[in-house]
Amino acid sequence: MESGRPLSPSEPRDGRGGWRAALFIIVVGLFERIGFTGVEGNLITYLSGPLGMSTAAAATGANAWSGTVLVLPLVGALAADSRIGRYRAVLLAGVLYLLVSATATFVSSIL
């Protein structure tokens, strides 16, 4: 595909891309949005309830969290493009996401 023209159905493919990869990206994006929306909807309640923050401080914390989450993909894209490569970046981000989720679940279960 280096010539810039699309592959014809008779040309061999290297096994990358296609509908399987597109479906994977869509499903991962859907689960990420569900998780983000679920946390965002309950974060102020959690910060002001069990953690005892004032409503203003909880709203500030929730806004800072939301802004950080929305900016981190840009940082990850820069790191993937310049240093670690796209596949390792996706793998590293997925492992980091699972570790943070597991840690948050563990900490919230003991509080």
C-alpha positions as CSV (number, residue, x, y, z in Angstrom):
1,M,0.0,0.0,0.0
2,E,3.0,2.3,-0.2
3,S,1.9,3.4,-3.7
4,G,-1.2,5.2,-2.2
5,R,-3.7,3.3,-4.2
6,P,-6.2,1.0,-2.6
7,L,-5.8,-2.8,-2.7
8,S,-7.8,-4.7,-5.3
9,P,-9.6,-7.8,-4.1
10,S,-7.1,-10.1,-5.9
11,E,-4.0,-8.6,-4.2
12,P,-2.7,-10.5,-1.1
13,R,-3.1,-8.8,2.3
14,D,-0.7,-9.0,5.2
15,G,-3.4,-9.9,7.7
16,R,-3.5,-6.4,9.3
17,G,-6.5,-4.1,9.4
18,G,-9.9,-5.0,8.0
19,W,-13.3,-5.4,9.7
20,R,-11.9,-7.4,12.6
21,A,-9.6,-4.6,13.6
22,A,-12.3,-2.0,13.1
23,L,-14.7,-3.9,15.3
24,F,-12.0,-4.2,18.0
25,I,-11.4,-0.5,17.9
26,I,-15.1,0.3,18.1
27,V,-15.7,-2.1,21.0
28,V,-12.8,-0.8,23.0
29,G,-13.9,2.8,22.4
30,L,-17.4,1.9,23.5
31,F,-16.2,0.3,26.7
32,E,-13.9,3.2,27.4
33,R,-16.8,5.7,27.0
34,I,-19.0,3.7,29.3
35,G,-16.3,3.6,31.9
36,F,-15.5,7.3,31.6
37,T,-19.2,8.3,31.8
38,G,-19.8,6.0,34.8
39,V,-16.9,7.4,36.7
40,E,-17.6,11.0,35.8
41,G,-21.3,10.7,36.8
42,N,-20.4,9.4,40.3
43,L,-17.1,11.2,41.0
44,I,-18.5,14.3,42.7
45,T,-20.9,12.2,44.9
46,Y,-18.0,9.9,45.9
47,L,-15.6,12.8,46.6
48,S,-18.1,14.8,48.7
49,G,-19.6,11.7,50.4
50,P,-17.2,9.1,51.6
51,L,-14.1,11.2,51.2
52,G,-15.7,14.2,53.0
53,M,-14.7,17.0,50.5
54,S,-16.8,20.1,50.1
55,T,-18.9,20.2,47.0
56,A,-16.8,23.0,45.5
57,A,-13.6,21.0,46.1
58,A,-15.2,17.8,44.8
59,A,-16.3,19.7,41.6
60,T,-12.8,21.1,41.2
61,G,-11.3,17.6,41.5
62,A,-13.8,16.1,39.1
63,N,-13.1,18.9,36.5
64,A,-9.3,18.3,36.9
65,W,-9.8,14.6,36.5
66,S,-12.0,15.1,33.4
67,G,-9.5,17.5,31.8
68,T,-6.6,15.2,32.5
69,V,-8.4,12.2,31.0
70,L,-9.2,14.2,27.9
71,V,-5.6,15.5,27.4
72,L,-3.8,12.2,28.1
73,P,-4.5,10.7,24.6
74,L,-2.5,13.6,23.1
75,V,0.4,12.8,25.4
76,G,0.1,9.1,24.6
77,A,0.0,9.8,20.8
78,L,3.1,11.9,21.1
79,A,5.0,9.2,23.0
80,A,3.8,6.5,20.6
81,D,4.8,8.4,17.5
82,S,8.2,9.6,18.8
83,R,9.4,6.9,21.2
84,I,7.7,3.6,21.9
85,G,5.8,2.7,18.7
86,R,2.0,2.3,18.2
87,Y,1.6,-1.3,19.2
88,R,3.6,-1.1,22.3
89,A,1.9,2.1,23.2
90,V,-1.5,0.5,22.9
91,L,-0.4,-2.5,25.0
92,L,1.2,-0.3,27.6
93,A,-1.9,2.0,27.9
94,G,-4.1,-1.1,28.2
95,V,-2.0,-2.6,31.0
96,L,-1.8,0.8,32.8
97,Y,-5.6,1.2,32.5
98,L,-6.2,-2.3,34.0
99,L,-3.7,-1.6,36.8
100,V,-5.3,1.7,37.7
101,S,-8.8,0.1,37.5
102,A,-7.8,-2.8,39.7
103,T,-6.1,-0.5,42.2
104,A,-9.1,1.8,42.4
105,T,-11.4,-1.2,42.9
106,F,-9.1,-2.6,45.6
107,V,-8.8,0.7,47.5
108,S,-12.6,1.4,47.3
109,S,-13.3,-2.1,48.7
110,I,-11.2,-1.5,51.8
111,L,-12.6,2.0,52.4
